[in-house]
Amino acid sequence: MPLSAYIAGLASGLSLIVAIGAQNAFVLQRGLRGEHVFAVCLACALSDAVLIAAGVAGLQQMLAMAPWLDAALRYAGAAFLVWYGARSLRSALRSQEALVVGAGGAAALGPTLAATLALTWLNPHVYLDTMVLLGTLSTRHPGAEAFFAFGAITGSFAFFFGLGYGAAWLRPLFARPSSWRVLEGVIAAVMWSIALGLLMDR
């Protein structure tokens, strides 16, 4: 059970975090420019770790006091994922976005970290994804929630550092809008499959 919970957490965390957004685009740009890559990746991953741990631990206490929240959160999470998937599918069908790396001098560490933290903590979706949704998914692994959380945290560290340091190889790929559309389509399929799992869970 601990291993399956860890793998489920890893897969769930990765499937949520790969969604294209301002934070990921920022990390990608820092990686492409080689600007404070380690600090930016660490700030993003540690922020996720705090939110995931708080969501999993806090949700367990809430469910102990109000068991009815389990079903309510599962259905709310499924509804959010359906919407999230639909948004990704719409982007896959219509988006012409491509990664553009601007010119200019290297930014200082302070402003770079401030921008990283703002993109992380001021994004309302991060609370739905990491706290509410991952917290809800962790309840499907009773007694192994900590392993689920650790898996999701591992996914965050792997993703952000992979994105930041692997950006140099991704530059030609994501200069093409078609690459973003393919990724958005994959994200939509993953979001809907997780939503289906939540709805079928009893």
C-alpha positions in Angstrom: 0.0 0.0 0.0 2.7 2.6 0.8 4.4 2.1 -2.6 1.1 2.3 -4.5 0.2 5.5 -2.6 3.6 7.0 -3.3 3.2 6.2 -7.1 -0.3 7.6 -7.1 0.9 10.8 -5.4 3.8 11.0 -7.9 1.5 10.6 -10.9 -1.2 12.9 -9.5 1.3 15.6 -8.6 3.0 15.5 -12.0 -0.3 15.4 -14.0 -1.4 18.6 -12.2 1.8 20.5 -12.2 2.6 20.1 -15.9 -0.3 22.2 -16.9 0.9 25.2 -18.9 0.7 28.4 -16.8 2.6 31.6 -15.9 4.8 29.8 -13.3 5.9 27.0 -15.6 6.6 29.5 -18.4 8.6 31.6 -16.0 10.7 28.6 -14.9 11.3 27.7 -18.5 12.4 31.1 -19.4 14.8 31.3 -16.5 16.2 27.9 -17.6 16.6 29.0 -21.1 18.4 32.1 -20.0 20.4 30.3 -17.3 19.4 32.9 -14.7 19.2 31.7 -11.1 17.9 28.3 -12.2 18.6 26.5 -8.9 17.0 29.2 -6.7 13.9 29.5 -8.9 13.4 25.7 -9.1 14.0 25.3 -5.3 11.5 28.1 -4.5 8.8 26.5 -6.6 9.4 23.0 -5.3 9.5 24.0 -1.6 6.4 26.1 -2.0 4.6 23.0 -3.5 5.9 20.8 -0.7 4.5 23.2 2.0 1.1 23.4 0.2 0.9 19.6 -0.4 1.8 18.7 3.2 -0.7 21.3 4.6 -3.4 20.0 2.3 -3.0 16.3 3.1 -2.5 16.8 6.8 -5.2 19.4 7.2 -7.8 17.5 5.2 -7.4 14.5 7.4 -8.3 16.5 10.5 -11.3 18.1 8.7 -12.6 14.7 7.5 -12.3 13.3 11.1 -14.6 16.1 12.3 -17.0 16.1 9.3 -17.0 12.8 7.3 -19.5 14.2 4.8 -16.8 16.4 3.4 -15.2 13.4 1.7 -18.0 13.0 -0.9 -18.4 16.8 -1.2 -14.7 17.4 -1.9 -14.6 14.4 -4.3 -17.4 15.8 -6.4 -16.1 19.3 -6.3 -12.7 18.1 -7.3 -14.1 16.1 -10.2 -16.1 19.2 -11.4 -12.9 21.3 -11.2 -10.9 18.7 -13.2 -13.6 18.5 -15.9 -13.5 22.3 -16.3 -9.7 22.2 -16.2 -9.6 19.5 -18.8 -12.0 21.4 -21.0 -9.9 24.5 -20.7 -6.8 22.6 -21.8 -8.7 21.0 -24.7 -9.9 24.4 -25.8 -6.3 25.7 -25.7 -5.2 22.6 -27.6 -7.7 23.3 -30.4 -7.3 27.1 -30.6 -4.0 28.3 -29.0 -1.3 29.8 -31.1 1.0 30.4 -28.1 4.7 29.8 -28.4 7.5 30.3 -26.0 9.2 33.6 -26.5 12.5 34.3 -24.7 13.0 38.0 -24.5 16.3 39.8 -24.8 17.9 41.9 -22.2 20.4 41.7 -19.3 20.2 39.1 -16.5 17.8 39.9 -13.7 19.1 40.1 -10.1 18.4 37.3 -7.7 16.0 39.2 -5.4 13.6 40.4 -8.1 13.7 37.0 -9.7 12.8 35.2 -6.5 10.1 37.7 -5.8 8.5 37.1 -9.2 8.8 33.3 -8.6 7.0 33.5 -5.3 4.4 35.9 -6.6 3.6 33.6 -9.5 3.3 30.7 -7.1 1.4 32.0 -4.1 -0.8 34.6 -5.8 -2.2 32.0 -8.2 -5.6 30.9 -6.8 -5.3 27.6 -8.8 -2.3 26.5 -6.7 -4.5 26.2 -3.6 -7.1 24.1 -5.5 -4.5 21.9 -7.1 -2.0 21.3 -4.3 -4.1 21.6 -1.2 -7.7 20.8 -2.0 -7.4 18.4 -4.9 -4.3 16.5 -3.9 -5.6 16.5 -0.3 -8.8 14.9 -1.6 -7.0 12.3 -3.7 -4.9 11.3 -0.7 -8.0 10.1 1.1 -8.2 7.2 -1.4 -5.1 5.8 0.4 -6.2 5.5 4.0 -3.2 5.0 6.3 -0.8 5.9 3.6 -1.6 9.5 3.1 2.0 10.5 4.0 3.4 8.3 1.2 0.9 9.9 -1.2 2.1 13.4 -0.1 5.7 12.4 -0.4 5.1 11.1 -3.9 3.4 14.4 -5.0 6.3 16.4 -3.4 8.8 14.2 -5.3 6.9 14.9 -8.5 7.2 18.7 -7.9 10.9 18.6 -7.3 11.5 16.3 -10.3 9.3 18.5 -12.5 10.7 21.9 -11.6 14.3 20.9 -11.7 13.8 18.9 -14.9 12.1 21.9 -16.5 14.6 24.4 -15.3 17.7 22.5 -16.2 16.3 20.7 -19.3 15.0 24.0 -20.8 18.0 24.3 -23.2 16.8 21.1 -25.0 13.2 22.3 -25.1 13.8 25.6 -26.7 13.4 24.5 -30.3 10.4 22.4 -29.4 8.4 25.0 -27.6 9.1 27.7 -30.1 6.4 26.0 -32.1 2.7 26.5 -31.1 1.9 23.0 -32.2 4.0 21.6 -29.3 2.0 23.5 -26.7 -1.3 22.3 -28.3 -0.2 18.6 -28.1 0.8 19.0 -24.5 -2.5 20.7 -23.7 -4.4 17.8 -25.3 -2.5 15.3 -23.1 -3.2 17.4 -20.0 -6.9 17.4 -20.9 -7.0 13.6 -21.1 -5.2 13.2 -17.8 -7.5 15.7 -16.0 -10.6 13.9 -17.2 -9.2 10.5 -16.3 -8.6 11.7 -12.7 -12.1 13.2 -12.6 -13.6 9.9 -13.6 -11.6 8.1 -10.9 -13.0 10.5 -8.3 -16.6 10.0 -9.5 -16.3 6.2 -9.5 -14.7 6.1 -6.1 -17.1 5.0 -3.3 
